[in-house]
Amino acid sequence: MRQTPWTRARARAGGLLGSTLPAMVATLVALGGAGALIAATLGFGPHYLGQAGSVAVATAYAWGLSARVGGRPWVFGAATLAMGSAVVWLDRGFLTTGAAVMTGVLSAVLAVMLTVPAVTALRVIREVMVATVIAAVGALAVVGLEPTVSLPRFEYTTLVLALVSALGLVHRLGAGLHGLSRRGVLTVAVGGLVLAVTLAYGELLRRYGTPELVEGLLEMVRWSRDNLGAFPRPLEAVLGVPALTWGIHMRARRAQGWWVCSFGVAATAPIATSLVNTSVSVLESSLAVLYGIVVGLVIGFVLIRVDLLLSGTGRRRGTNTQAEVRPEPARNRPLL
């Protein structure tokens, strides 16, 4: 049947609304939840306002992550809303702690999955900041559930679950393990090694470090906190942000960049759990995240330059043109 201009306009409008309207609703729900959490932090509203905001953010994030990876967003969104409401109603410590962990995992993974490829420095920075904001809203939702936690265990559990989830999703997005080149396998192996060494070193230092070594490191941390207001989170600065920066740029050329991006949860997971430590002020936590981003971006751009030189791309003119960006679905479209 021949289409008239009116029917074509209706079809375009239907496609637009079908793709953007649910995403806009989810964004508004997340922003509303964040607003409720901020109001609760400032002492406004009823006592349950913060937990209600956390449930709203978690629901919107579950919907968004499922929609982004080609799942059933309405099913996962409704399930998250039901479980979150039940947790708040039952008010049991182990349930709220579990819900806080899963909210942190959702925030960390969604922050990485909602990024898009970029080839210019400004656009790469923009994508890192998008991921940071999503994880920061998740941090409000995590602390709004008022978890009863052992801080190191809570942070490690959230990080491990987020990394396993991200790697599972990336296994599909990055064309599987067989799609990795030798350099890709090496990159993933090095990322895993850096993560393991960083976590193991921190734990060994905490338990078995010599007093002189521990005191020297603590002195450096104290100097940074006294003069700069905070000390950057090592895992975020050394692994998470560099991996996210490099991966976003690499995805503009090949899908295997998703494997590098998966280690970006080493930045987004610590951000999502940054407010759980009540001994550190919100200002200091925010400055620590900011400093980690600055250091991580510097390392990430160095890695990008080395990658371009090794691949020969950096020696060709016109590398950073939009025409050479590998096609990938927009932020509000499913990746699969």
C-alpha positions in Angstrom: 0.0 0.0 0.0 1.3 3.4 -1.0 2.2 5.6 2.0 1.1 9.2 2.1 3.2 11.9 3.8 0.8 11.7 6.8 1.2 8.0 7.3 5.0 8.3 7.0 5.0 11.1 9.6 2.9 9.0 11.9 5.3 6.1 11.5 8.3 8.3 12.2 6.6 9.7 15.3 5.6 6.2 16.5 9.2 5.0 16.1 10.5 8.0 17.9 8.1 7.7 20.9 8.6 4.0 21.0 12.3 4.4 21.5 12.6 7.6 23.5 9.4 7.8 25.7 10.2 4.9 28.0 13.8 6.1 28.3 12.6 9.5 29.2 10.2 8.1 31.8 13.0 6.0 33.4 15.3 9.0 33.4 12.6 11.1 35.2 12.0 8.3 37.7 15.8 8.1 38.4 16.0 11.9 38.8 12.9 12.0 41.0 14.5 9.3 43.2 17.7 11.2 43.4 15.8 14.3 44.4 14.0 12.4 47.1 17.3 11.1 48.4 18.9 14.5 48.5 15.8 15.9 50.3 16.0 13.0 52.8 19.7 13.7 53.4 18.9 17.4 54.1 16.2 16.3 56.6 13.1 17.0 54.6 10.1 14.7 54.2 9.0 11.6 56.0 11.5 9.0 57.3 10.9 6.6 54.5 11.6 9.1 51.8 15.2 8.1 51.3 14.4 4.4 51.0 11.6 5.2 48.5 14.1 7.2 46.5 16.5 4.3 46.5 13.8 1.9 45.2 12.9 4.4 42.5 16.5 4.7 41.3 17.1 0.9 41.5 13.9 0.3 39.4 14.9 2.8 36.8 18.4 1.4 36.6 17.2 -2.2 36.3 14.8 -1.1 33.5 17.6 0.9 31.8 20.2 -1.9 32.0 17.7 -4.5 30.7 16.6 -2.3 27.8 20.2 -1.5 26.9 21.3 -5.1 26.7 18.2 -6.3 24.8 16.3 -7.9 27.7 12.8 -7.4 29.0 12.9 -4.0 30.7 9.3 -4.1 31.9 9.7 -7.5 33.6 13.0 -6.6 35.3 11.8 -3.1 36.2 8.6 -4.5 37.8 10.5 -7.2 39.6 13.0 -4.7 41.0 10.2 -2.5 42.2 8.4 -5.4 43.9 11.5 -6.7 45.6 12.6 -3.2 46.6 9.2 -2.4 48.1 9.2 -5.7 50.0 12.7 -5.0 51.4 11.7 -1.6 52.6 8.4 -3.0 54.1 10.1 -5.9 55.9 12.9 -3.7 57.2 15.5 -6.4 57.9 19.1 -5.6 58.0 20.4 -8.4 55.9 17.7 -7.6 53.2 18.5 -3.9 53.0 22.2 -4.7 52.9 21.7 -7.2 50.0 19.5 -4.7 48.2 22.2 -2.0 48.6 24.8 -4.4 47.1 22.6 -5.1 44.1 21.8 -1.4 43.7 25.5 -0.7 43.6 26.1 -3.5 41.1 23.3 -2.2 38.8 24.7 1.4 39.0 28.2 0.3 38.2 27.3 -1.9 35.3 24.7 0.5 33.8 27.2 3.4 34.0 29.6 1.5 31.7 26.9 0.1 29.4 25.3 3.6 28.7 28.5 5.0 27.3 29.0 5.4 23.5 32.1 5.3 21.4 34.2 8.4 21.0 37.3 9.4 19.2 38.0 13.0 20.3 39.4 13.8 23.8 36.4 16.0 24.7 33.9 13.3 23.8 35.8 10.7 25.7 35.8 12.9 28.7 32.1 13.5 28.2 31.4 9.7 28.3 33.5 9.3 31.4 31.5 12.0 33.1 28.2 10.4 32.0 29.4 7.1 33.7 30.4 9.1 36.8 27.1 10.8 37.2 25.1 7.5 36.8 27.3 5.8 39.4 27.1 8.9 41.7 23.2 8.7 41.6 23.6 5.1 42.4 25.8 6.0 45.4 22.9 8.1 46.8 20.5 5.1 46.3 23.0 2.7 48.0 23.4 4.8 51.1 19.6 5.6 51.1 18.9 1.9 51.9 20.9 2.4 55.1 22.9 -0.9 54.8 24.5 -2.5 57.9 27.9 -3.3 56.5 31.5 -4.4 57.0 32.9 -1.8 54.7 35.7 -3.8 53.0 33.5 -6.8 52.5 30.7 -4.6 51.1 33.0 -2.9 48.6 34.7 -6.1 47.5 31.4 -7.9 47.0 29.9 -5.1 44.9 33.1 -4.8 42.8 33.3 -8.6 42.1 29.6 -8.9 41.3 29.8 -5.9 39.0 32.9 -7.1 37.2 31.4 -10.6 36.7 28.2 -9.1 35.4 30.0 -6.7 33.1 32.2 -9.5 31.7 29.2 -11.7 31.1 27.4 -8.9 29.1 30.6 -8.0 27.2 31.1 -11.6 26.2 28.1 -11.1 24.0 28.8 -7.5 23.0 32.5 -8.0 22.2 31.9 -11.0 19.8 33.0 -13.6 22.4 36.4 -14.7 23.4 37.1 -15.9 19.9 36.8 -12.4 18.6 39.8 -11.2 20.7 43.1 -10.7 19.0 46.4 -11.5 20.7 46.7 -8.0 21.8 43.1 -8.1 23.1 43.8 -11.2 25.1 46.9 -9.6 26.5 44.9 -6.4 27.4 42.2 -8.4 29.2 44.9 -10.4 31.1 46.8 -7.3 32.1 43.6 -5.7 33.3 42.7 -8.7 35.4 46.3 -8.8 36.8 46.2 -5.1 37.7 42.9 -5.6 39.5 44.1 -8.6 41.4 47.4 -7.0 42.3 45.8 -3.8 43.5 43.3 -5.6 45.7 45.8 -8.1 47.0 48.4 -5.4 47.7 45.9 -3.3 49.7 44.8 -6.3 51.8 48.4 -7.5 52.4 49.5 -4.1 53.4 46.6 -3.8 55.8 47.4 -7.1 57.5 51.1 -7.7 57.1 52.7 -4.3 56.1 55.7 -3.2 58.1 55.0 -0.2 60.4 57.6 2.0 58.5 56.0 1.3 55.1 52.4 1.7 56.4 53.4 5.0 58.1 55.0 6.3 55.0 52.0 5.6 52.9 49.7 7.0 55.5 51.8 10.2 55.7 51.3 10.7 51.9 47.5 10.2 52.3 47.4 12.6 55.2 49.3 15.2 53.3 46.9 14.9 50.4 43.9 15.1 52.6 45.3 18.1 54.5 46.4 20.1 51.4 44.1 18.9 48.6 41.0 17.8 50.7 41.1 14.2 49.6 43.2 11.3 48.3 42.3 9.7 45.0 41.0 6.1 45.1 43.9 4.0 43.8 41.7 1.4 42.0 39.6 4.1 40.3 42.7 6.1 39.2 45.0 3.3 38.2 42.6 0.8 36.5 38.9 1.9 36.3 39.0 5.3 34.7 42.0 4.4 32.3 40.2 1.3 31.2 36.9 3.2 30.6 38.7 6.0 28.7 40.7 3.6 26.5 37.8 1.3 26.0 35.4 4.0 24.9 38.0 5.2 22.3 38.8 1.6 21.2 35.1 0.9 20.6 35.1 3.6 18.0 37.3 1.3 15.9 36.5 -2.3 17.0 34.0 -4.1 19.2 36.7 -5.7 21.3 36.9 -2.3 23.1 34.0 -3.6 25.1 36.4 -6.0 26.9 38.5 -3.0 28.0 35.4 -1.1 29.0 34.3 -3.9 31.3 37.2 -3.0 33.7 35.6 0.4 33.9 33.5 -1.0 36.8 36.7 -0.7 38.8 35.8 3.0 38.8 32.0 3.0 38.8 31.7 0.4 41.5 33.9 2.3 44.0 31.9 5.5 43.1 28.6 3.7 43.7 29.8 2.6 47.2 31.7 5.8 48.1 29.1 7.2 50.4 28.8 4.1 52.6 31.9 5.0 54.6 30.3 7.4 57.1 33.7 8.4 58.5 34.4 10.4 55.3 32.5 13.5 54.5 30.5 13.8 51.2 32.9 16.6 50.1 36.0 14.5 50.7 34.4 11.5 48.9 33.5 13.8 45.9 37.0 15.2 45.8 38.5 11.7 45.9 36.4 10.7 42.9 37.3 13.9 41.0 41.0 13.4 41.6 40.8 9.8 40.6 39.1 10.8 37.4 41.8 13.4 36.6 44.6 10.9 37.2 42.8 8.2 35.4 42.1 10.3 32.3 45.8 11.2 32.0 46.8 7.5 32.2 43.9 6.6 29.8 45.0 9.1 27.1 48.6 7.8 27.3 47.2 4.3 26.7 45.2 5.5 23.7 48.3 7.2 22.2 50.4 4.0 22.7 47.6 1.9 21.2 47.3 4.2 18.1 51.1 4.1 17.6 51.3 0.3 17.9 48.4 -0.2 15.5 49.7 2.3 13.0 46.5 4.3 13.2 48.1 7.3 14.8 50.5 7.7 11.9 47.7 8.1 9.4 46.1 11.4 8.8 42.5 11.9 9.5 42.3 9.4 12.4 39.9 11.4 14.5 37.1 11.9 12.0 33.6 11.0 12.7 33.3 9.1 9.5 35.6 6.4 10.9 33.6 5.8 14.1 32.4 2.2 14.2 28.6 2.2 14.2 27.0 1.4 17.5 23.4 1.9 18.7 22.6 5.3 20.3 22.5 5.6 24.1 18.7 5.1 24.2 18.8 2.0 21.9 19.5 -1.7 22.7 23.0 -2.8 22.1 21.8 -6.3 21.0 
